[in-house]
Amino acid sequence: MFGLGAQELLIVLLIILVLFGGSKIPELMRSVGQGVSELKKGLDDGKNGKDS
């Protein structure tokens, strides 16, 4: 996954935890998930030639 090992991922997760705090992480992940979902839907629409 992007050439990152387990130690690097752990460090990144700890930094995110410090920056956003424990209570904001579920909200942040939900927003990221919705963004990825919209991106996939847009890419599928582009491949199928649909115009929204």
C-alpha positions as CSV (number, residue, x, y, z in Angstrom):
1,M,0.0,0.0,0.0
2,F,1.9,3.0,-1.3
3,G,5.2,1.3,-0.2
4,L,4.5,1.9,3.5
5,G,5.3,-0.6,6.1
6,A,3.5,-1.4,9.3
7,Q,5.7,1.0,11.3
8,E,5.1,3.9,8.9
9,L,1.3,3.3,8.9
10,L,1.3,3.2,12.7
11,I,3.2,6.6,12.9
12,V,0.7,8.1,10.4
13,L,-2.3,6.9,12.4
14,L,-0.8,8.2,15.6
15,I,-0.3,11.6,14.0
16,I,-3.9,11.7,12.8
17,L,-5.1,10.7,16.2
18,V,-3.1,13.6,17.8
19,L,-4.2,16.1,15.2
20,F,-7.9,15.3,15.1
21,G,-8.6,13.7,18.5
22,G,-10.5,10.5,19.1
23,S,-14.0,12.0,18.8
24,K,-13.4,13.5,15.3
25,I,-11.9,10.4,13.6
26,P,-15.3,8.6,12.9
27,E,-16.7,11.7,11.3
28,L,-13.5,12.2,9.3
29,M,-13.6,8.6,8.0
30,R,-17.3,8.8,7.1
31,S,-16.5,11.9,5.0
32,V,-13.6,10.2,3.3
33,G,-15.8,7.2,2.6
34,Q,-18.5,9.3,1.1
35,G,-15.9,11.1,-1.1
36,V,-14.5,7.9,-2.4
37,S,-18.0,6.6,-3.1
38,E,-18.9,9.7,-5.1
39,L,-15.6,9.5,-7.0
40,K,-16.3,5.9,-7.9
41,K,-19.8,6.8,-9.0
42,G,-18.5,9.6,-11.2
43,L,-15.8,7.4,-12.8
44,D,-18.4,4.7,-13.6
45,D,-20.8,7.3,-15.1
46,G,-17.9,8.7,-17.2
47,K,-17.0,5.2,-18.5
48,N,-20.7,4.4,-19.3
49,G,-21.1,7.8,-21.1
50,K,-23.9,8.9,-18.8
51,D,-24.5,12.6,-18.5
52,S,-25.9,13.7,-15.1
